[in-house]
């Protein structure tokens, strides 16, 4: 029986030909036979990135994320995966779900405010830029540069989305929210994004993650970011 996760690998097959060699390992071949889908990637040496404050990897990560933002997504005739539609679908489910029994007291006390902000997020997320949508330390390989791997979740959308997701990863890595946002201002898409767009997105991430990944460092970081933006 075919794995229900095979779509992730098919996504990588679609996007890989459009990724610059300096950005991601090349897909050398893909084979599908007898129910098996196998992908063969170029071997690229490196280690996972460190996103803690003052990490020497942060400038390399900036270069890699800039490269993502300059890369054209697959043409609409090949595929289009708008993140706004995917995010709206996720929120339809998660906004109506009650907080878990061990939910953070702040999130419970501010549930109405979070729903109000989170529901606005999809309307701000439209765009035609390539979005990785899952950037974190394990998806960067650092050597002479930082390369980006695991493109299974690529989407199209607004240019600020990848930097915004990295703000949460930086907070989880030890940055305070103000410093993490200042770092994200390295990217024009984030620096020029409407204030409400970023706040709505932050609230929507928290709303989704608290119901799927309650109590994790990244979910706690998302909450700290929302608290900072709503203060």
C-alpha positions as CSV (number, residue, x, y, z in Angstrom):
1,X,0.0,0.0,0.0
2,X,1.3,3.4,-0.9
3,X,2.3,5.6,2.1
4,X,0.0,8.5,2.8
5,X,3.2,10.6,3.2
6,X,4.3,10.1,-0.4
7,X,3.0,13.5,-1.3
8,X,5.8,15.0,0.7
9,X,8.4,13.4,-1.6
10,X,6.4,14.3,-4.7
11,X,6.5,18.0,-3.6
12,X,10.3,17.8,-3.5
13,X,10.4,16.3,-7.0
14,X,8.3,19.2,-8.2
15,X,10.3,22.0,-6.6
16,X,13.9,20.7,-6.8
17,X,14.6,21.6,-10.5
18,X,13.9,25.2,-9.6
19,X,16.2,25.5,-6.6
20,X,19.6,27.1,-7.3
21,X,22.6,24.8,-6.8
22,X,24.0,27.1,-4.1
23,X,20.8,27.0,-2.1
24,X,19.9,23.3,-1.9
25,X,21.3,19.8,-2.7
26,X,20.4,18.8,-6.2
27,X,17.9,16.1,-6.8
28,X,19.9,13.6,-9.0
29,X,17.2,11.1,-9.7
30,X,13.8,9.9,-8.7
31,X,12.3,6.4,-9.3
32,X,8.8,5.1,-8.8
33,X,8.3,1.4,-9.3
34,X,6.2,-1.3,-7.6
35,X,4.7,1.1,-5.2
36,X,8.1,2.6,-4.1
37,X,9.1,6.2,-4.6
38,X,12.8,6.8,-4.1
39,X,14.7,10.1,-4.4
40,X,18.5,10.4,-4.7
41,X,20.0,13.7,-3.7
42,X,23.5,15.1,-4.1
43,X,25.6,14.5,-1.0
44,X,26.4,17.8,0.7
45,X,28.6,17.9,3.8
46,X,27.6,20.2,6.7
47,X,26.1,20.4,10.1
48,X,22.8,21.7,11.3
49,X,22.7,25.5,12.0
50,X,22.9,27.0,15.5
51,X,20.3,29.8,16.0
52,X,21.3,31.0,19.4
53,X,22.3,34.6,20.1
54,X,25.7,35.6,18.6
55,X,25.9,32.3,16.6
56,X,28.3,32.6,13.7
57,X,25.8,30.7,11.6
58,X,23.2,33.6,11.6
59,X,24.8,35.6,8.8
60,X,24.9,32.4,6.6
61,X,21.2,31.8,7.5
62,X,20.4,35.3,6.3
63,X,22.1,34.7,3.0
64,X,20.2,31.4,2.5
65,X,16.8,32.9,3.3
66,X,17.6,35.8,1.0
67,X,18.3,33.2,-1.7
68,X,15.0,31.5,-1.1
69,X,13.2,34.9,-1.5
70,X,15.0,35.5,-4.8
71,X,14.1,32.1,-6.2
72,X,11.1,31.8,-8.5
73,X,8.6,29.0,-7.5
74,X,7.6,26.4,-10.0
75,X,5.3,27.9,-12.7
76,X,1.6,27.6,-12.2
77,X,1.4,25.1,-15.0
78,X,3.5,22.8,-12.9
79,X,2.1,23.4,-9.4
80,X,0.9,26.1,-7.2
81,X,0.5,25.7,-3.4
82,X,-0.8,28.9,-1.9
83,X,0.0,29.0,1.8
84,X,-2.9,31.3,2.5
85,X,-5.4,28.6,1.4
86,X,-3.6,25.9,3.4
87,X,-3.4,28.1,6.5
88,X,-7.1,29.1,6.2
89,X,-8.0,25.4,6.1
90,X,-5.9,24.7,9.2
91,X,-7.4,27.6,11.1
92,X,-11.0,26.4,10.2
93,X,-10.3,23.4,12.3
94,X,-8.0,24.7,15.1
95,X,-9.9,28.0,15.9
96,X,-13.0,26.0,16.9
97,X,-11.1,23.5,19.1
98,X,-11.0,24.1,22.8
99,X,-7.6,24.6,24.5
100,X,-6.1,21.4,25.9
101,X,-6.6,20.7,29.6
102,X,-3.1,21.8,30.4
103,X,-3.2,25.0,28.2
104,X,-1.2,28.0,29.3
105,X,-3.3,30.3,31.6
106,X,-2.4,33.3,29.5
107,X,-3.7,31.7,26.3
108,X,-6.9,30.6,28.1
109,X,-7.5,34.1,29.5
110,X,-6.9,35.7,26.0
111,X,-8.6,33.1,23.9
112,X,-11.0,35.5,22.4
113,X,-8.3,38.0,21.5
114,X,-6.2,35.3,19.9
115,X,-9.1,34.0,17.8
116,X,-9.8,37.6,16.7
117,X,-6.3,38.1,15.5
118,X,-5.6,34.6,14.2
119,X,-8.7,34.6,11.9
120,X,-7.2,37.6,10.0
121,X,-3.9,35.9,9.1
122,X,-4.8,34.2,5.8
123,X,-6.0,37.4,4.2
124,X,-2.4,38.8,4.6
125,X,-0.5,35.8,3.4
126,X,-1.2,35.9,-0.3
127,X,1.7,36.3,-2.7
128,X,3.8,34.7,-5.5
129,X,7.0,34.2,-3.6
130,X,8.6,30.8,-2.9
131,X,8.1,29.9,0.7
132,X,9.9,27.0,2.4
133,X,7.5,27.2,5.4
134,X,9.5,24.9,7.7
135,X,12.7,26.7,8.3
136,X,14.4,25.6,11.5
137,X,17.9,24.6,12.6
138,X,17.7,21.0,11.3
139,X,16.7,22.2,7.8
140,X,19.9,24.2,7.3
141,X,23.2,22.5,6.4
142,X,26.1,24.7,7.3
143,X,29.6,24.5,5.7
144,X,31.0,27.3,3.6
145,X,27.4,28.5,3.3
146,X,24.0,27.5,4.6
147,X,22.0,25.3,2.4
148,X,18.3,24.6,2.9
149,X,17.0,21.0,2.9
150,X,13.6,19.3,3.2
151,X,11.4,21.1,0.7
152,X,8.4,18.9,1.3
153,X,6.3,21.7,2.7
154,X,7.1,24.4,0.1
155,X,4.4,26.9,-0.7
156,X,3.8,30.2,-2.4
157,X,2.9,33.3,-0.5
158,X,4.0,36.6,1.0
159,X,7.7,37.3,1.3
160,X,7.6,37.8,5.1
161,X,6.3,34.3,6.0
162,X,9.7,32.5,6.2
163,X,11.4,35.2,8.2
164,X,8.4,35.4,10.5
165,X,8.6,31.7,11.2
166,X,12.3,32.0,11.9
167,X,11.5,34.7,14.6
168,X,9.8,31.9,16.6
169,X,12.8,29.6,16.1
170,X,15.2,32.4,17.3
171,X,13.1,33.0,20.4
172,X,13.1,29.3,21.1
173,X,16.9,29.4,20.6
174,X,17.4,32.1,23.3
175,X,16.7,35.4,21.6
176,X,14.3,37.8,23.2
177,X,11.3,38.7,20.9
178,X,12.6,42.3,20.2
179,X,16.1,41.0,19.2
180,X,14.5,38.2,17.0
181,X,12.4,40.8,15.2
182,X,15.3,43.1,14.7
183,X,17.2,40.1,13.1
184,X,14.2,39.5,10.8
185,X,14.5,43.0,9.6
186,X,17.4,41.8,7.5
187,X,14.7,40.8,5.1
188,X,12.9,43.4,3.1
189,X,9.7,41.3,3.0
190,X,9.5,41.3,6.8
191,X,10.7,44.9,7.3
192,X,8.0,46.3,5.1
193,X,5.2,43.9,6.1
194,X,2.1,45.5,7.6
195,X,2.2,45.4,11.4
196,X,-1.2,43.7,11.6
197,X,-0.1,41.0,9.2
198,X,2.7,39.9,11.4
199,X,0.6,40.1,14.6
200,X,-2.2,38.1,13.0
201,X,0.2,35.5,11.8
202,X,1.9,35.2,15.2
203,X,-1.5,34.7,16.8
204,X,-2.5,32.1,14.2
205,X,0.7,30.1,14.7
206,X,0.2,30.0,18.4
207,X,-3.5,29.0,18.0
208,X,-2.5,26.1,15.7
209,X,0.6,24.9,17.6
210,X,-1.0,25.0,21.1
211,X,-3.5,22.4,19.9
212,X,-1.0,20.3,18.0
213,X,2.3,20.7,19.9
214,X,1.3,22.0,23.3
215,X,4.2,22.7,25.7
216,X,7.0,22.4,23.2
217,X,9.8,25.0,23.2
218,X,8.6,26.3,19.9
219,X,5.0,26.7,21.0
220,X,6.2,28.5,24.1
221,X,8.3,30.8,22.0
222,X,5.3,31.5,19.7
223,X,3.4,32.5,22.9
224,X,6.2,34.8,24.0
225,X,6.2,36.5,20.6
226,X,2.4,37.1,20.6
227,X,2.6,38.5,24.1
228,X,5.3,40.9,23.0
229,X,3.3,42.0,19.9
230,X,0.1,42.5,21.9
231,X,1.7,44.3,24.9
